[in-house]
Amino acid sequence: MTSPRSETPSELSPIQAGVLSPSSLVSAEIDQLTPQLIDWRRDLHAHPETAFTETRTTDLVRTALHAADIDTRNLPRTGLVADIGADNPTHLVGLRADLDALPVPERSGLPYASTVPGVCHACGHDVHTVVVLGAALALKRLQHLLVAADAAVRVVFQPAEEVVPGGAHDLLDAGVLDDVHRIFAVHCDPSVDVGSVGLAAGPITAACDLIDVTLTGPGGHTSRPHLTADLTFALGKVLTDVPAALGRRLDPRAGAALVWGTVSAGNAANVIPATGRVVGTLRMLDADAWNTIGGLVTELIHGVVAPYNVHADVQHVRGVPPVVNDPVAVALLADAVRMTQGPAAAVSTRQSLGGEDFSWMLRDRTGAMARLGTRTPGGATYELHQGDLQIDERAIGVGTRMLATAALLSSTAVSTGRSGPSL
């Protein structure tokens, strides 16, 4: 994996030197915007759209940006891009949001719960969308600061983060980030209290691949498994034996986990089916192990099913590398959090096994992803990708202030003058 490029610190901007206060300027704008941002978030939450179908979501964002006199450009399928600030800037900062929902039924009971059967925003992308939208609207009102610094901010509303391969490839192939120097993103974290933001330099997510296995055989009667191929039994062995074998073929320090998400085979109790399928994800913390794993999973699956006279078709789709946060970008986010939320609001976070296609955007430019606290203090801790997810909407203002302030800090200075965060 190519390490993100580090930038050499040199000088402070007037904002960072204290002549101007980005936090007060940003906060004043976002205080006015927050009620509308909450309304937009609830609208998006009630009308979720899955990967590459986010037309209504894209239309809402486009309408809001156009109303603020911000021009937009469409991405190849769904999603859009907009620039705020100087024309032909010497420094261009990116802010990225992901638009798509998950094929998960909502069971939150909220008054603005999903109206789309079997689909909901179980990962908080509705929050990510309005946070970046709010930052764009606030920065438009403060555009004179960007123009004075010969800088601009590009907001990117990306489709299809939840699928493999994800929508990041579309915008990279379209050259949307070719001239972006640094990029920031947020991800909801329901294990962190609202008002706090989790930050860390280095890898904070895992590599993630898709494993799709289809078994085929002649099928037959369950009274005579010896005369056919017991496909369901073989499928069960794939489910249990392959993850176990993988744990003995990879260095434990790689932090690998193969976990199945869907299983299907047959529809009658007395019939051995002729086909069955299991699909899951392979995740690992170690990027080097991800780069070298090659055909190991396929080899193990074929070895496990060989005694059962069934054929295995294995699709191993490479997904995403880990998100690796640049230290200078993390330091900028930390400053922004402290300015807008107070000195204790920036907290450390650990690497997780979650995957994120924001990682592809950090291959050739610096940047960082922050974990936005969404838990009500003293309230329940929810899990992402579950239909009961609830988010304290105060997180919207926290995330918007942080991103807009970080964009100003990054846009109006060559660097913070530090090599890493001071969390």
N, C-alpha and C positions, 0 to 999 in steps of 0.2 A: 504493500500500500504506500502511496506517495504521501509523505508527511506534509501538513499544511505549511505554507510559507510564513515565517515569522517576520515581523516588521521592526526596523531599528528605531528606537525612540530618539527624538531630537528636541522638540520644543513644545511648550504649552500654548494653547490658544487663549484669547481673551476670556472666553467662557471659563476654561479650566483655571485660569489665573485669578478668577474671582471678580473680574470686571463686570461680567454678566452672570446671571443665575439661570441656567437652563431649567432647573427644577421648578422654579417659581413661574417662569414663562410657560412651560409645558403644563404644569398643574392647573394654572388658571384656564387654559384652553380646554383641558380634558374635563375639568369640573363642569363646564358647560355642555360638553359632548356626552358625558356618561349616561344620562337618562335615555338618550337616543340610542347609544350603543347597546344598552340592556334590551331595549325594545327590538333592535335588529337581531340580537342574539336569540331572543325568544322566538322570533319569526323563523330564523334559520333552524332552531331546534325543533320547531313544530313541522318543518318541511325538509327533512334530511334527504340527501341524494348520495348514492353510492358512486364509486370510482368511474370517472369519465362521463357521468350523467348529470353533473352539477350545473345545469343550465340556469335553473331558477336562482341558485346561490350566486352564480356569476353575474346574473342580471341585477340582483340586489346590490352587490358591491359596485358594479358599473354605474348604476343609477345614483348611488350616494357620492361616488367620486365625481361624476359629471355635474352634479348639483353644486359641488364645491369648485367647479371650473378646473378640474384635473382631467387631462386627456388620458385615455386608456388605449392599450393595444391587446388584441386577443391572442391567447396562446393557441397552439395548433388544434386542440380539441375543445376542452373547457378551461376556464380560468383566464386570468388577464394580468397585465403588467401596467404600471404607471410610474412616471418620474415626477419628482417635485424638486425645485431648486434651480440651479444655474444650468444654462444650456452648455453643452460640451464641457462638463466640469473636469477639474483636475483630480477630484476624489469623489467616487461614487459608492455609497453605502446601500446595501440591500436589506430589506426586511421581508421575511417570507412567512406566509400563512398557508395551511393546507385546508382544503374545502370539503373533502368527502366524509361521508358517514359510513357506518358499518351495517352489514346485513344481520342485525341483532334486534329482536323485539324489545321495545321499551316497556319497563315495569316500574317507573319512578313514581307514577301517580301525580306528576306535576300538572298544573293547569295548562301549561304550554307543551305538554308531552307530544311526541311524534304522532302525526296524523297519517303516516305512511306505514302500513302493516309490514312488520318484519324488518324495519329499518330504523335506526336511531343514531344520534351522536353520542356513542358510548366511549369516545376517546377525547372529547372536548374540542374537536376541530371547529365547532361553531364559535367557541370562545377565541381560539387562535385567529379566526377570520376577523372578528370584530375588533380584536386587540390591534391587529395590523391596520385595519381600516381606520380605527380611531387615531392611531399614530400618524397615518397619512393625512387625515383631516387637520390634526393639530399642527403638523409640520407645514402644511399649506398656509396656515395662518401666520406661521413664523418663517415663511419662505425667505424673507429679507436676510435672515441670519445665514442661511445656506448660500444665497447669492453673494453675499459679502465675502464668504469664505471660498468662493468659486467651487462649491460642492453641491451635490444633489443626493437625493434618496430615491431608490427604486423599490417600490412595493410589488411583491410577487405573490399572486394568489394562485397557488398550485393545485391542480386536481390530483386525485388518485394516489394519495400517500399510502393507503391501506392495502394495496395490491402489489404483487411481484410479477414483473418489474413495475416500479411505480412511476408516477407522473413527473418526477424530477428529470428523468431521461428526456422527456419531450422538450422541456424548457432549456436543458443544456444543449440538446441537438439544435434547437432554434437559435442558439447564441444569446439567449436572454441575459446570461450572467458573464459574458465574455469580458465586459469592461467594469464589472463590479470588483472593488478592492476588498471589501469586508462585508460579511452578511450575518445577520442575527435572526434568531427564531425563538419561539417559546413552545413549551409543551406543558399541558396541565399535569399537575401532580397532586392527586387527592390524598396523599400521605403527608403533605406539608400544609401547615395552617395558612389561611389566607393572610396576606400581608407580608409573607416571607417568600423568598425566591432561592431555590437551590442552584448553586453554581460550583463548577469544578473545571480545572484545566486538564487537558488530556482526554482519553476516551471516556464517554459517559453512557454510551449505549453499546449493544452487541452487534456483531454480524448476524445476518438472518437470511436463510435460504428456504425455498419451498421444496418439499419432498412429496411427490405424487406417485403412488404405486397402484397399478391395476393388475390383479391376478385373473387369469383365465384358465378354464379347464373344461372337460366334457360335461360336467354336471351329472346328476343322477339321484337315486333314491337313498334316503338316509339309512335304510335298512341294509344297504350294500356298499358301504364306503370303500371296501377293498376292491370292488370292481370298477370304481371310477376314481376320481381325485377329490379328496376332502378339502375343497377350496376354503371353506369357512375356518376349518382348523388351521390351515396354512396361513390364512389372513391373521388369525389370532397369534401365531408365532411371529409374524412380522411385527405386530403391535408390541409384543413383549420382548422378544429376543434381540431384535435389531438395536434398540436403545441400549440394552445391556451389553451387547458385543461392542458397540461403539465406545462405551466407557472403558473397554479393555484395549482398544486400538489407538486411542488418542491420549496424549499427555493430559492427566487430570487438571493441570494448570491452565489448559485451554478453556476450561469452564464451558464445555459443550453440553447441550441439552437438546435431544430429539423428542418432541412432544407432538402427539397426533391430535388433530382437531376434528376430523370427520371420518366416519367409518360407515360403509354401506355394503350389504351383501344379502341377496335373497329376499323372498317375501312369503315363503311358506315353510312351516315347521318341519315338514317331512320331505323337503326337496333340498339336495345339495346344489347350490347355485352354480352357474357356469361362469360367473364373473363377480368380482368384489373389488372394492377400492378403499384405500386409506390415504388421507392427505394430512400433512402436518408441517411443522417448521423445525429446522435445524438452526440452533443459535449457538454462538460461542463468543467469549470475551476476547480471545486472542486473534488479532487480525492476521498474523503469520500462519496460524493453523487454518484459518478460513481460506487463505490463498493457496494452501498446499493440500487441502483435503481431497481434491480430485474425485476419483471414482470410488472412494472407500465405502460410502453408503450403498451405492449400487452393488458393489461386490458383496457386501454383507447380506443384502436382501436376497440376491440370487443364491447365496450359500444357504440361507435359512429355508427357502422354499424348495430347494432341490430334492429333498427326500419325498415330497408330496405329489410329484407328477403334475405340477401346475406351472404355467408360464407367468413370469413377472415382467411387466413393462414399467420401467422406473424413469420418472422425469425428475431430475435434480436441477432446479432453476436457481441460479445464483441471484440473490436478492440485493442486500445492502451490506457495505462494510460498517464498522463502528463509526459513530459520530465522534470526532476528535476535536475538542475545543482548543482554540488558540489562546495562550495565556494573556496576551495583550487584549484580545477581544473580551475575555472573561473579566479582566480588570476594568474595562470600560463598563460592562454590565454591572459589576459590583459597585462602581462609583454611582451609576445611575440609580441603582436600588437604594443606596444609602442617602442620596440626595432627595429622593422622592418618598421614601418610606421610613428612613431613620437608620441609625448606625448598626442596629442588630438585625435588620431585615434580610441581609445577604447571608445565607447559611450554606455550609458545605453539603455536597451531595455525592453519592457513590455511583459507580458504573452499574448499569442494570442490564438485564438480558433482553430488554425491549429493542426492537429494530426501528430505524428511522431513515427514510431516503434523503433527508437533509444531509446525510453523510456524503452523498455524491457531490453536493455543492461545495463541500470543504476540501475536495481533492486538489483544486487549483487556486484556492483563495483562502484567506483567513476568515475566521468567524467563530461563532459560538451559539449554542442552544442553552436556554435557561429553563429550569423547571419551576413553573408558576404554581405556587401554593393555592389550592382551591378548597381546602377543608375548613369548615366552620370550627373555630376553637372550641374544644369540648364536645364537638359533634361526632357523628359517625365517620369512619374511614371507609371510603368506597374503593372498589377496584376498577381500573380501566377495562374496557371491552366487556363490561357487564351492563345489562339493561336497566339496573337500578341506580346508575351513576347520577349523583347530584353534585352541583358545583356552586359554591358560594359566589354570587355574582359580583361581590366586591373585588374579586380577582381581576375583573375586566379593567377597572381603573388602575390597579397595580401594574398589570402587564402593559397597558397602553402608556402610562407614564414612563415606565422603565425603557421600553423600546424607543419612544420618541426622544427621550433624554440621551440614551446611548447613541442614537443616530446623530444628534447634534454634537455630542462630545467627539465622536469619531469623525464627523464631517468637518469640524472646525479646528482640528489639530492633526498634526502628523502622528502623534502618539501621546500616551499618558506619561511617558518617561519611566515606565516600569516594565519588568520582564514577565511579571505574572501577577496573580490576584493576591490580595491580602485579606482573606476571608476570616 
